[in-house]
Amino acid sequence: MSEEGAKIAVIGLGNAGLPLAAVVADSGIMVMGVDINEERCRLINRGGNPIPEEAGLEELIKRHGGKRLVATPHFEDARGCSTYIVIVPVFVDGGNNPDFSILEKALYSLGKILKKGDLVVLETTFPPGTTEGMVQSRLCESSGLRESDFFLAYSPERIMTGYSLSRLREFPKVIGGRDEESGIVAYQVYKKFISNLHLVSSAKVAEMIKVMEGCYRDVNIALANELFKICQDMGIDFFEAREKANHQFCHIHLPSTGVGGHCIPVYPWFLIKEMEKREHFSNRRLLRTSRDVNDEMIRYWAERILLECMKINKPLSSIKICIKGITFRAGVKEFYHSRNLALARLLMEKGLDAYVYDPLLSELDVQKKGLRYIEPDKADLLFDPFELKFQISKNKRTT
Ligand SMILES: NC(=O)c1ccc[n+]([C@@H]2O[C@H](COP(=O)([O-])OP(=O)(O)OC[C@H]3O[C@@H](n4cnc5c(N)ncnc54)[C@H](O)[C@@H]3O)[C@@H](O)[C@H]2O)c1
């Protein structure tokens, strides 16, 4: 594909950007993918898939990589495009404030190639108001264009790693403009490759939709965790109660070791910090408490592990404890804010003889994380943080 043939540029070919770029290419549109990771670009152009756990992606990259989907580390190569979709991450820093540094760099580079009449759509999750605020300012500064010279919109990425392609093809996607015209222009472009698309009244509403989803999950997981602990205290089977409690108007989530990953534990902070900046502390009370409840679950599970250890006929310091699974979610090799990893580290800090086993990791992978590896059958006590189940090895139980 020649550079002139590219119509849409996707900036950021990561876990979210690459599946999107592949779906756009598969709809027949020429895509220029821009990513500063040169190795990743080379692999994609050879038809190779850097995210093997993403169902169906391999086939799409094999079909379109280096042809209808061309990856490049140079923004200059995307100058011929008229639509730019930006999908690089925004994290929170040590104080839980949004860290826009990666996004700002990408916007600066994009501004250098932006032309009058172009459309820019942000898909990165960030605090409501960022598109019409920071994003627009940075693009104007770096391009020298006025606000009215380009269209600007927001459409949140609502995928889930492992299911991205089906999510993009079936799940409702929303889009909203900085102004009415931007919204309509962006909707018309996205309609070519997203079938279940909904135009909302503004970029700010679209931004809020995504952050709201994350907050809903975090608060409801905190509720499930709290109810689970109460049930344990009162000798009630949580899972039996939950099954019958859930119906059309009640959905109690599943308890866990807390909430990990790049998304759910991060997004509530966008609103918490905004309310704190405005000194509207009472508006963020539930979100703040839910974060604490979820993060503190590893202490609860560490105590439960100690109680299980008391059932074993050995001194505590010599009981080999194995945490079976340290990724943030089962089946996905990602560790960002993993509470299972944090639990393993907490047990070690407490001076316990704690080890780790993960079907997705080699012994070396485990060691690189500063943890000790063990085969599950060599441990005295096994804790599966995904199933929340304990297993004491045979003949080790006190009578
Ligand atoms: N991964 C998910 O499951 C998921 C789900 C929903 C939403 N999101 C959102 O999607 C956004 C991106 O997340 P991700 O998981 O794809 O991140 P990621 O870290 O997997 O990928 C980011 C990519 O951007 C590239 N990049 C960084 N700086 C760049 C620059 N200046 N120019 C060009 N490329 C640059 C990186 O090299 C990397 O390949 C985030 O806002 C996230 O919240 C992700």
The ligand as an SDF file (V2000), in Angstrom:
LIG
                    3D

 44 48  0  0  0  0  0  0  0  0999 V2000
   -6.2970   -3.1550   26.8600 N   0  0  0  0  0  0  0  0  0  0  0  0
   -7.5780   -3.1580   27.1360 C   0  0  0  0  0  0  0  0  0  0  0  0
   -8.1920   -4.1990   27.3870 O   0  0  0  0  0  0  0  0  0  0  0  0
   -8.3700   -1.8610   27.1040 C   0  0  0  0  0  0  0  0  0  0  0  0
   -9.7590   -1.9200   27.2470 C   0  0  0  0  0  0  0  0  0  0  0  0
  -10.5070   -0.7660   27.1800 C   0  0  0  0  0  0  0  0  0  0  0  0
   -9.8630    0.4490   27.0380 C   0  0  0  0  0  0  0  0  0  0  0  0
   -8.5110    0.5020   26.9240 N   0  0  0  0  0  0  0  0  0  0  0  0
   -7.9050    1.8260   26.7860 C   0  0  0  0  0  0  0  0  0  0  0  0
   -7.1410    1.9040   25.5940 O   0  0  0  0  0  0  0  0  0  0  0  0
   -6.0630    2.8150   25.7980 C   0  0  0  0  0  0  0  0  0  0  0  0
   -4.7750    2.1580   25.3210 C   0  0  0  0  0  0  0  0  0  0  0  0
   -4.5240    1.0270   26.1490 O   0  0  0  0  0  0  0  0  0  0  0  0
   -3.7180   -0.2350   25.6450 P   0  0  0  0  0  0  0  0  0  0  0  0
   -4.1080   -1.3500   26.5230 O   0  0  0  0  0  0  0  0  0  0  0  0
   -3.8480   -0.4220   24.1610 O   0  0  0  0  0  0  0  0  0  0  0  0
   -2.2160    0.2090   25.9740 O   0  0  0  0  0  0  0  0  0  0  0  0
   -0.9000   -0.5340   25.5400 P   0  0  0  0  0  0  0  0  0  0  0  0
    0.1370   -0.1250   26.5120 O   0  0  0  0  0  0  0  0  0  0  0  0
   -1.1460   -1.9710   25.2680 O   0  0  0  0  0  0  0  0  0  0  0  0
   -0.5440    0.1290   24.1230 O   0  0  0  0  0  0  0  0  0  0  0  0
   -0.1800    1.4430   23.9330 C   0  0  0  0  0  0  0  0  0  0  0  0
    0.6150    1.5250   22.6290 C   0  0  0  0  0  0  0  0  0  0  0  0
    0.8410    2.9080   22.3650 O   0  0  0  0  0  0  0  0  0  0  0  0
    2.1780    3.0360   21.8760 C   0  0  0  0  0  0  0  0  0  0  0  0
    2.6180    4.4160   22.0810 N   0  0  0  0  0  0  0  0  0  0  0  0
    3.0060    5.0060   23.2340 C   0  0  0  0  0  0  0  0  0  0  0  0
    3.3450    6.2930   23.0000 N   0  0  0  0  0  0  0  0  0  0  0  0
    3.1360    6.5270   21.6860 C   0  0  0  0  0  0  0  0  0  0  0  0
    3.3060    7.6550   20.8440 C   0  0  0  0  0  0  0  0  0  0  0  0
    3.7760    8.8100   21.3110 N   0  0  0  0  0  0  0  0  0  0  0  0
    3.0010    7.5380   19.5640 N   0  0  0  0  0  0  0  0  0  0  0  0
    2.5570    6.3550   19.0450 C   0  0  0  0  0  0  0  0  0  0  0  0
    2.3920    5.2520   19.7920 N   0  0  0  0  0  0  0  0  0  0  0  0
    2.6770    5.3280   21.0950 C   0  0  0  0  0  0  0  0  0  0  0  0
    2.9620    2.0060   22.6610 C   0  0  0  0  0  0  0  0  0  0  0  0
    4.1800    1.6690   22.0180 O   0  0  0  0  0  0  0  0  0  0  0  0
    1.9870    0.8450   22.7350 C   0  0  0  0  0  0  0  0  0  0  0  0
    2.1340   -0.0720   21.6640 O   0  0  0  0  0  0  0  0  0  0  0  0
   -6.0540    3.1600   27.2850 C   0  0  0  0  0  0  0  0  0  0  0  0
   -6.6640    4.4020   27.4910 O   0  0  0  0  0  0  0  0  0  0  0  0
   -6.8980    2.0960   27.9110 C   0  0  0  0  0  0  0  0  0  0  0  0
   -7.5240    2.5710   29.0570 O   0  0  0  0  0  0  0  0  0  0  0  0
   -7.7420   -0.6200   26.9490 C   0  0  0  0  0  0  0  0  0  0  0  0
  1  2  1  0
  2  3  2  0
  2  4  1  0
  4  5  1  0
  4 44  2  0
  5  6  2  0
  6  7  1  0
  7  8  2  0
  8  9  1  0
  8 44  1  0
  9 10  1  0
  9 42  1  0
 10 11  1  0
 11 12  1  0
 11 40  1  0
 12 13  1  0
 13 14  1  0
 14 15  2  0
 14 16  1  0
 14 17  1  0
 17 18  1  0
 18 19  2  0
 18 20  1  0
 18 21  1  0
 21 22  1  0
 22 23  1  0
 23 24  1  0
 23 38  1  0
 24 25  1  0
 25 26  1  0
 25 36  1  0
 26 27  1  0
 26 35  1  0
 27 28  2  0
 28 29  1  0
 29 30  1  0
 29 35  2  0
 30 31  1  0
 30 32  2  0
 32 33  1  0
 33 34  2  0
 34 35  1  0
 36 37  1  0
 36 38  1  0
 38 39  1  0
 40 41  1  0
 40 42  1  0
 42 43  1  0
M  CHG  2   8   1  16  -1
M  END
$$$$
